[in-house]
Amino acid sequence: MEPTIVLKAVVPPVLIAAIAGHLALPRGWDSSRPAYARLLGIATVTLAAIAGQYLFLGGFDSPASFNAVESWEWLLALMFPMAIVAAVQPNSTATERLSTLMAITLFHAFMQLAMRPIANSWEPIEKVVWLSGIMTFVVFWIAYQQPLGFKSSPRAFPFMLCMVAAFSGVTFALQTSFKLGLLAAALSAALGPLAVYAMFGRTNLANGATRLVSWMLPGFWLCHYFYSIDVPKYTIPLLALAGIVPFVGLLKTFNDRPAWQKVTVQSILVAACLLGALVPAIVNFESDPYAGY
């Protein structure tokens, strides 16, 4: 993979996210208008990631030319409606449940389209087990991963999620899923500047962004697992576990301890999971000049 392609995927999202955050934060939106700040975070990640995708993928194919085997195209189609659903402000239990239900419905539609080539070749019982297992995980992930992770460490969690997306992209690329890796890289690059702002207390801006990134990640993992070549079985579970281990910050053990101790434990666990997925990919990497997916 040429370094210029990676730069085209990463640099534009970083610049757009950094500029958007810089323009909004001096106005005090993060504290005075949290709803606007969350919406800005969602819009920033969406626009920044799409900008990167246009540069290294040449834009979007028309719906008529979508090929279900190249499932990353369905991910591109899913990003915009997911952003709209993420923008539904969870200011009450009813709206939170509504937005979560809409996100799960959208992901179910994506899964049916993306999994069609493989699911048709499965035995009936195998199809039921796989599809029900995937949807059970997705329901849990969409409903709990971002809100619980953000509750555990509102300043550190956005950076942890950014690392999960970034390491996912690198792992994809090393396992021949180059285009999917670039998409994940663009998404993590768009979240990166907002995660930095969150470390300095601008958490509402990152709240919306992490919501969208969190919802998109299962789609990336699904495409990579089923449509890349010889993906080790432990890769996706370790990447998913890295997104869940920040929950340890909710344990009573950390109630009376300094915040840095909690963040240190969370960071070590996240790093261990990410390195567990990445290091074998580096060790077993073999350059394939014919790999395009």
N, C-alpha and C positions, 0 to 999 in steps of 0.2 A: 504494500500500500504506500503510495507516494505521500511524503510529509505535507505537500501542498494541499492535498485533499483533506487531510485531518485539520489543517489550519482553516480551510474554508468552512469546515463543519463546526469548528469551535470558536474562532475569533468573532464572527458576526453576532452569535448569541451572547457572548460575554460583553461585547460593546453595547448592544441594545439594552441588556439587563442593567448594566452599570449606569448608562445614561438615564434610563427610566427611573431607577432608584434615586439617582442624584437629583433629578428634577423634582421628584415628589417629596422627598424627605425634608428639605428645608422648609416646606410649607406646613410641616407638622402633621401631615395626614395620618401617619402611623398611629399616633396617639389620639388626635382629635377626631379623625374620621376613619375608624378601623375598617368599616365596610368598604370604603373606597380604596383603602390600602390593600385589602385582600383581593379586591377586584383587579387592581393594578398588577399585583403579583401574578395572578392567573393570566391576564392579558400579556404581560411581559414574557412569561415563559412560552406561551403559545406563539406569539409573533416572532420571538427570537429563534425558537427551534425551527419554525417554518422557514425563516430566512436562511438558516443553515442548510436545510433540506433542499431549497431551491438552488443553492450554489453547487452542491455536490451531487444532486440527483437530477438537476435540470427541471425541477418543477414536479407537478402531479400529473399522472396519467388520467385520462377521462374515465369515468365509471365503466363505460362499455369495454374498456381494454383491461380492466382489473383481472389479474390472474390469481385465483385463490391460492395457488402454490406459493407465490411470492407474497406471503402474508404481511410483510412490512407495508405493502400498499394499503391494506385494510387498516393498519395502524395509523397511517397518515389521514385516512378518511375519518378515523375515530377521534382524532385529536380535537378538532373544532367542536363537535357536539359535546365531548367530555368537558371541554373548557366552559361551555355554556352551563352545563349541569353543575360543575364545580363552583360557578359564580352564584348559585342559589345560596344565599347567606344562611348558615345554620344558626339563626338567632332564636330559634325555638325548637322544641323537640319535633314538631310536625314538619317544619321545613327541612330539618336535618334528615329525618326519615325519608322524606320525599326525594331529596337530592341523592341520597344513598341508593334508594330503590331505582331511580332513573339511571344512575351510573351502573348498577348491576345489570339492568335491562340492556343498556347499550353494550356492555361487555359480552353479555350472552349472545347478542346478535352478531358481534364481531367473531366470537368463538365459533358459532355455527358456520359462518362464511369461511373462516380461515382453516377450520378443521375438516372441511368437507372432503378433500382428497384423501386424507388419512382415515377418517372415521368410516368411510364407505367400505374400506378393506378390512375392518375389524369384525370379529365375531360379535353377535348381539350382546353377550354378557360382558365382553371386553369393552365394547362401546359404552355400555351403561356405567361400568366401573370408572373408566377414564373420564367421561364427560361429567358425571356426578361428582367425582373427586375434585376435578378442576374447579367446578362451580362452587363447591363447598369452600375451597380455599379462597376463591375470589370474593365470595360473600364476606368471609371473615376479614380479608385484607381490606376491602373497600370500606367496610363498616367500622373497623377498629384500628388499622395500622397507623394512619395519619393522626387521628385525634388522640390516641393513647401515646404515640410517640412524641407528639407535640406537647402533650400534657406532662410527660416525664421530664423533658428538657427543652423548653421553648426556644432557648438561644442556641443550643448545640444540635438539636435534632435536624434542622434544615441542612446543616453541613454533613451530618451522618448520612442523610438520604441522598445528598449530592454525591457522596462517595460511593454509595450503593449503585447509583445510576452510572457513574463514571467507570467503576470497576466492572460493571456488567458490560458496558460498551467495549472495554479493552478485552475482556474474556471472550465476547462474541467475535471480535476481529481475529483473535488468535486461533479461534476454532472455526475459521473460514466463513463466518457470517459477517462479512465486511460492511455491507450496506446497513444491516441492522445495528452493527457496532457504531457506525457513524451517526445513526439516528439517536442512539442512546447518549453518544458523546455530545451531540447538539443539545439534548435535553438537560444533561448535567451541567453543561457550560452555561445555559440560560439560568439555571438555578444557583450557580456558584456565587455571583455577586450578591444576590439576595440573601444567601446563607451568611455571607460576610456581614451584611447589614444587620442580620438577626443577632449575631454575636455581640453587637453593640446596642442591643435593646430594641431594634426595629423589627419586632417579631410579627406584627400583623401583615406586613408586606410579604414576609416569607410564608405566612400561614396559608394564604391562597395558593402560592406557588407549589408548596409541598403537597397540597391536596391534589393538584393536577398531576404532578410527577408521580406521586404514589399510585394513583389510579392507572397511569399508563404503563407502569413497570410490569405488571403481570402479563400484559400483551406482548411485550418484548421477550420475556422469558418463554412464553408459550411458543412464539414463532421460532425462537432459537432452538428450543428443545426438540421440536418435531420436524423442523425443516433444515437444520444444519447437519453436517456430516459427523456421525460418531461422537455425539456430545456425551461425555461421561455422566452417569446417572446422578452423581453427587453435585454437579455444577449448579443447577438451578436451586435445589434445596439449600445449599450454602448461601447463595445470593439472597434468597428469600429470608433465611434465618438472620442474615445481617440486618434486614429491615425490621425484624421483630425483637432482637435482643435489647434494643434501647428500652423496652418495657421494664427491664430490671430497675429502672429509675423510679418506678412506682412502688417498689417494695418498701415496707415499713422500716427496713434496715437503714434507709437513707433519710428518714424523716428528720432526724436530729444531727445529721452529719453535714459538713460543708458541701456546697454544690460542686466544688472541683473534684471531690472524691467520687461522687456519683458519675460525673461526666467522664472521669478517668476510667472507671470500670466499664461504662458503656462503650467508650472508644476502643478499649482493648478487645472487648468481645466482638464489636463490629469489625475491627481490623483482622481479628483471627479468622472470622468467617470469610471475609473478602479475600484474604491471602490464601485461604484454603481452596478457594475456587480459582484464583488467578495463577498461583505458582505452578500447579500441574499443567495449566494451559501454556505457560511459558516454556516449561521443560519439554513438553511434547509438541511444541510448535514446529510445523513444517511448512515452508512457503510453497503455495500452490498458485502458479501463474494463471491457471484456468479458473480459479475460484472467483465467482462474481457475486454470489448471493450475500 
